[in-house]
Amino acid sequence: MRHCSVQVRGLLLREELDRYNALMEVGSFLESQNRYDLAYIVQKEVDILILPGIERLKEKGRERDRQTEAYLEAKRLLEDEDDEDEQ
């Protein structure tokens, strides 16, 4: 079974995380029994389950980019004001 990243797991809701952990346990058991055909189906369910966490991670990245852009714009404006004051 393939685990998702720690970042994604950290953004799953409690209910999603509980379900994720249970599915991973079931999938690991199935793999230990060489039932890879069924483990594949469980992995697909895990992949669907983590989609909201992936979207939350992407949104965090977009928000960080917006904050960086706002900071750089404010810094540029401040530098422009300083240049005007020097003249």
N, C-alpha and C positions, 0 to 999 in steps of 0.2 A: 504494500500500500504506500502511496506517495503522500507525504504530509505537506500541508501548505506552510507558508513561511510564518515565522514567529510574529511578524508585523501584522499579517492578516488574522492570525489567531487572536492577537491582542485586540482586534477591532470587532470580533464576533460578539454578539449579544450572549448573555448567559445561556439562554435556551439553545441558540445555535451552537455554542461551544459544547454543551452537554451532548447534543445530538452528534456533533462531529466526533467527540471522544468515543461515544458508543459505536458509531459506524466504523471508526478505525479499529476498535477492539474486535468487532465482528469480522472485518476484513482480514485482520491479522490471523484470527482463528482459522478462517477459511483458507488462507495461504498455507498455514501450518498443516492443514489437511489436504494440501495439493488441489484444492478446489478453486483454481485460478479463474475458471469460467464464472463462478459466483462472486469471487473477489472483484472481478472486473466490473460487475454490475454495482457492487457497493462503492467502488472507486468513482464511478460515474455519479452516484448520489452525493458523494463527498464533494465532487467538483461543482455540482449544482448548489450545494449547501453553502459553499464558501464565496459564491459570487457577490452577495451583499458586502462581505468583508473586503473583498477586492475593490469594490466601488467606493467604500468608505476610505480605503487607503489612497485611491486615486484622487478623491476629493480633498483629502488632507494635503496631498502634493500640489494640487491646483491652488488651494488656499495659501499654502506657503509661497508659491510663485507669485500670487497676487500681493501678498505682504511684502515680498522682496521688491517687486516692481514699484509699489507705493513708497517704500523706503528710498529706493534709488531716485525716484522722481522728486521726493521731498529734499533729498540731499542735493540733487542737481539745482533745484530752485534756490536753496540756501546758498549754494556756491555762486549762482548767478547774482543774487542780491549782494553778496560780499564783493563780487567783481564790480558791481555798479557803485557801491559805497567807496571803493578805492579810487574811482575815477573822479 
